[in-house]
Amino acid sequence: MRKLFYVARFEFVRHIKRRGFLFAVFGLPGILVGVAVLVALFFGGNAS
């Protein structure tokens, strides 16, 4: 789980550097939704 967090943070930092800070701020809600979905799938897959 911690590894997933580090990967997500690395991707987020890279995203900010590549696209620019304003784009990252406006895209943050979409990123959070994407991370939430990934986490839900991750835990759902382990549960079943």
DSSP file (Angstrom, degrees, kcal/mol; ACC not computed):
  #  RESIDUE AA STRUCTURE BP1 BP2  ACC     N-H-->O    O-->H-N    N-H-->O    O-->H-N    TCO  KAPPA ALPHA  PHI   PSI    X-CA   Y-CA   Z-CA
    1    1 A M     >        0   0    0      0, 0.0     4,-1.8     0, 0.0     5,-0.1   0.000 360.0 360.0 360.0 -41.8    0.0    0.0    0.0
    2    2 A R  H  >  +     0   0    0      1,-0.2     4,-2.3     2,-0.2     5,-0.2   0.884 360.0  53.8 -64.6 -37.9    2.9    2.4    0.9
    3    3 A K  H  > S+     0   0    0      1,-0.2     4,-2.6     2,-0.2    -1,-0.2   0.908 106.2  52.6 -62.2 -41.2    4.5    1.6   -2.5
    4    4 A L  H  > S+     0   0    0      1,-0.2     4,-2.4     2,-0.2    -1,-0.2   0.896 108.9  50.4 -60.5 -40.4    1.3    2.5   -4.3
    5    5 A F  H  X S+     0   0    0     -4,-1.8     4,-2.5     2,-0.2    -1,-0.2   0.912 110.4  48.8 -63.8 -43.5    1.3    5.8   -2.4
    6    6 A Y  H  X S+     0   0    0     -4,-2.3     4,-2.5     2,-0.2    -2,-0.2   0.908 112.1  48.7 -64.3 -41.6    4.9    6.5   -3.4
    7    7 A V  H  X S+     0   0    0     -4,-2.6     4,-2.5     2,-0.2    -2,-0.2   0.923 112.1  48.7 -63.4 -44.2    4.2    5.7   -7.0
    8    8 A A  H  X S+     0   0    0     -4,-2.4     4,-2.2     1,-0.2    -2,-0.2   0.903 112.3  48.4 -63.2 -41.3    1.1    7.9   -7.1
    9    9 A R  H  X S+     0   0    0     -4,-2.5     4,-2.5     2,-0.2    -1,-0.2   0.905 111.1  50.4 -66.2 -41.0    3.1   10.8   -5.5
   10   10 A F  H  X S+     0   0    0     -4,-2.5     4,-2.4     1,-0.2    -2,-0.2   0.924 111.7  47.6 -61.9 -45.1    5.9   10.4   -8.0
   11   11 A E  H  X S+     0   0    0     -4,-2.5     4,-2.3     1,-0.2    -1,-0.2   0.887 111.4  51.9 -62.8 -39.1    3.4   10.4  -10.9
   12   12 A F  H  X S+     0   0    0     -4,-2.2     4,-2.3     2,-0.2    -2,-0.2   0.920 110.7  46.6 -64.9 -44.5    1.7   13.5   -9.4
   13   13 A V  H  X S+     0   0    0     -4,-2.5     4,-2.3     1,-0.2    -2,-0.2   0.916 113.8  48.3 -63.9 -42.8    5.0   15.4   -9.1
   14   14 A R  H  X S+     0   0    0     -4,-2.4     4,-2.1     1,-0.2    -1,-0.2   0.882 109.7  53.5 -64.3 -37.2    6.0   14.4  -12.6
   15   15 A H  H  X S+     0   0    0     -4,-2.3     4,-2.7     2,-0.2     5,-0.5   0.905 108.6  49.1 -63.2 -43.0    2.6   15.5  -13.8
   16   16 A I  H  X S+     0   0    0     -4,-2.3     4,-2.1     1,-0.2    -2,-0.2   0.929 112.5  47.6 -62.7 -45.5    3.0   18.9  -12.2
   17   17 A K  H  < S+     0   0    0     -4,-2.3    -1,-0.2     1,-0.2    -2,-0.2   0.865 117.8  41.5 -65.5 -35.7    6.5   19.4  -13.8
   18   18 A R  H  < S+     0   0    0     -4,-2.1    -2,-0.2    -5,-0.2    -1,-0.2   0.916 126.7  27.8 -80.7 -43.9    5.3   18.4  -17.2
   19   19 A R  H  < S-     0   0    0     -4,-2.7     4,-0.3    -5,-0.2    -3,-0.2   0.708 111.5-107.4 -95.0 -22.6    1.9   20.1  -17.5
   20   20 A G     X  -     0   0    0     -4,-2.1     4,-1.9    -5,-0.5    -1,-0.2  -0.144  28.4 -84.7 106.3 153.7    2.4   23.1  -15.2
   21   21 A F  H  > S+     0   0    0      1,-0.2     4,-2.3     2,-0.2     5,-0.2   0.903 122.2  50.7 -64.6 -45.3    1.2   24.0  -11.8
   22   22 A L  H  > S+     0   0    0      1,-0.2     4,-2.4     2,-0.2     5,-0.2   0.913 110.6  49.7 -61.6 -43.0   -2.2   25.5  -12.8
   23   23 A F  H  > S+     0   0    0     -4,-0.3     4,-2.0     1,-0.2    -1,-0.2   0.899 110.6  51.0 -61.5 -39.7   -3.1   22.5  -14.9
   24   24 A A  H  X S+     0   0    0     -4,-1.9     4,-0.8     2,-0.2    -1,-0.2   0.894 109.1  50.8 -64.9 -39.6   -2.2   20.3  -12.0
   25   25 A V  H >< S+     0   0    0     -4,-2.3     3,-0.6     1,-0.2    -2,-0.2   0.927 114.4  42.8 -64.4 -44.4   -4.4   22.3   -9.6
   26   26 A F  H 3< S+     0   0    0     -4,-2.4     4,-0.3     1,-0.2    -1,-0.2   0.799 116.5  48.9 -72.2 -26.7   -7.4   22.1  -12.0
   27   27 A G  H 3X S+     0   0    0     -4,-2.0     4,-2.1    -5,-0.2    -1,-0.2   0.521  85.2  93.6 -88.2  -5.3   -6.7   18.5  -12.7
   28   28 A L  H <X S+     0   0    0     -4,-0.8     4,-2.9    -3,-0.6     5,-0.2   0.897  80.3  53.8 -58.2 -46.0   -6.4   17.5   -9.0
   29   29 A P  H  > S+     0   0    0      0, 0.0     4,-2.3     0, 0.0    -1,-0.2   0.916 110.8  47.8 -54.8 -43.0  -10.1   16.5   -8.5
   30   30 A G  H  > S+     0   0    0     -4,-0.3     4,-2.2     2,-0.2    -2,-0.2   0.890 111.7  49.9 -64.8 -38.9   -9.8   14.1  -11.5
   31   31 A I  H  X S+     0   0    0     -4,-2.1     4,-2.7     2,-0.2    -1,-0.2   0.917 110.2  50.1 -64.9 -43.7   -6.5   12.7  -10.1
   32   32 A L  H  X S+     0   0    0     -4,-2.9     4,-2.6     1,-0.2    -2,-0.2   0.908 110.7  49.4 -62.8 -41.7   -8.1   12.2   -6.6
   33   33 A V  H  X S+     0   0    0     -4,-2.3     4,-2.3    -5,-0.2    -1,-0.2   0.919 111.5  49.7 -62.2 -43.2  -11.1   10.4   -8.2
   34   34 A G  H  X S+     0   0    0     -4,-2.2     4,-2.3     2,-0.2    -2,-0.2   0.915 112.1  46.9 -62.1 -43.8   -8.7    8.2  -10.2
   35   35 A V  H  X S+     0   0    0     -4,-2.7     4,-2.7     2,-0.2    -1,-0.2   0.910 111.0  52.5 -64.2 -42.0   -6.7    7.3   -7.1
   36   36 A A  H  X S+     0   0    0     -4,-2.6     4,-2.4     1,-0.2    -2,-0.2   0.899 110.3  48.2 -61.2 -41.3   -9.8    6.6   -5.1
   37   37 A V  H  X S+     0   0    0     -4,-2.3     4,-2.5     2,-0.2    -1,-0.2   0.915 111.6  49.6 -65.4 -43.0  -11.0    4.2   -7.8
   38   38 A L  H  X S+     0   0    0     -4,-2.3     4,-2.5     2,-0.2    -2,-0.2   0.916 112.0  47.9 -62.2 -43.0   -7.6    2.5   -7.9
   39   39 A V  H  X S+     0   0    0     -4,-2.7     4,-2.7     2,-0.2     5,-0.3   0.908 111.3  51.0 -64.0 -41.8   -7.6    2.1   -4.2
   40   40 A A  H  X S+     0   0    0     -4,-2.4     4,-2.5     1,-0.2    -2,-0.2   0.914 112.9  45.3 -62.3 -42.9  -11.2    0.7   -4.2
   41   41 A L  H  X S+     0   0    0     -4,-2.5     4,-2.5     2,-0.2    -1,-0.2   0.886 112.1  53.1 -66.3 -38.7  -10.3   -1.8   -6.9
   42   42 A F  H  X S+     0   0    0     -4,-2.5     4,-1.5    -5,-0.2    -2,-0.2   0.945 115.6  37.9 -62.7 -49.7   -7.1   -2.7   -5.0
   43   43 A F  H  X S+     0   0    0     -4,-2.7     4,-2.2     2,-0.2    -2,-0.2   0.875 115.7  54.2 -70.8 -37.1   -8.9   -3.5   -1.7
   44   44 A G  H  X S+     0   0    0     -4,-2.5     4,-1.7    -5,-0.3    -2,-0.2   0.893 108.4  49.6 -62.8 -39.8  -11.9   -5.0   -3.6
   45   45 A G  H  < S+     0   0    0     -4,-2.5    -1,-0.2     1,-0.2    -2,-0.2   0.865 112.7  46.7 -68.0 -36.0   -9.6   -7.4   -5.4
   46   46 A N  H  < S+     0   0    0     -4,-1.5    -2,-0.2     2,-0.2    -1,-0.2   0.835 109.4  54.6 -73.9 -32.4   -7.8   -8.4   -2.2
   47   47 A A  H  <        0   0    0     -4,-2.2    -2,-0.2     1,-0.2    -1,-0.2   0.891 360.0 360.0 -69.3 -39.4  -11.1   -8.9   -0.3
   48   48 A S     <        0   0    0     -4,-1.7    -1,-0.2    -5,-0.2    -2,-0.2   0.436 360.0 360.0 -95.6 360.0  -12.5  -11.3   -2.9
